[in-house]
């Protein structure tokens, strides 16, 4: 399993509510149609930054999804509200522990 972490800030004039609405549409119209994505989580820090955390079956799945993103109007619209969305890091999971309850906002 691999994880991609894509940190970003919002483009001026975009609110967190706008982000969540755009993220919901991106999830529904793109992510749920991609083979190899196991889970996706939208994160925020305490300093105005955000990140998209995506769990993939492996590197091949990441490559397929990145290629599909290049040709997707849905992705282009979602990424357009982000400053720095083109920068991401990929991590290989070396060990996973049982998750506890998922925090709610």
N, C-alpha and C positions, 0 to 999 in steps of 0.2 A: 504494500500500500504506500502511496505517496500523497503528500499534502502540499497544496500551493497556497501561499500567503501573499495577498496583494494589498499592501497598505495604500491609502489615498486620503486626500482631503476633498471636501466638496467645493465645486466651482462657486464663485461668488453669486449670491442670490438664491442658491439651492438650500432648502431646509432639510432637517432630518426626516420630517414627514414625507417630503418629496423623495428622498433617498429610499425610504422604506417602501413607498408605493412603486417606485421604479424597480426596486429589488424584487418585490412580489411579482411584478410582470415578467421580469427577466427569469425568475425561477419557474414560473408557470409556462412561459412561451419558449424558453430555450433550455434551461438546465434539465428539466424533467424529461426532455426528449433526447438527452445525450447518454449513450451507453458508457459505462465506466465511472460515472460520478456516483459516489456512495453517499455523500452528505455535504451540505454547504451551510456555513454559519456566517452571519453578518455581525461584525464586532465594532465597538467604539472604545477609544481610550478617554482619559479625563482631560485631554488637551486639544480637543477638536479634530482628532484624527479618527479614521475608520479603517477597517480591513475586511476583505472577503477571504474566508478560510474555506477551502474546498478539498475534500477527501476524494481521492481517485483510486481505482483498482491498481493502477501502475503507470509507468511512464508512457506507455503506448496510448493509454486513455487520455492523458494530458495532451499529447501531441494531436490526437484526433479532435479533441475539444478546441484547442487553440486554433486549429485549421478551420473548424466550423465557425468559430467566433469571427474570423476574418471576413467571412461572407454573409454575416448576419446583420440585418438592419436592427433587430431587437438588441443585439449586443452593442452596436454602435450607439444607439439611443441611451442605453444604460451607462456605458462608459463615458458618454459626453458630459455627464453631470459630475464626473470625478476628475480631480487634478492629481496626476501621478498614477493613474490606473494601469499604465503600460509597464509598470515595474512590479515584478513579482519574484518570489523565491520559492523553490521547490525543495521539499524535505522528504527523505525516505523514513518511514516509520520503522524504528528498530525494536520497539516494544510498546505495547498498548496495555493500559490498565483498565479494569472495569470502571465505567463512568458512574458517577453519582447522579443525583437528580439534576436536571437541566435548570439553571437559574432563569427566572422570568423577570422581565423588566418592570 
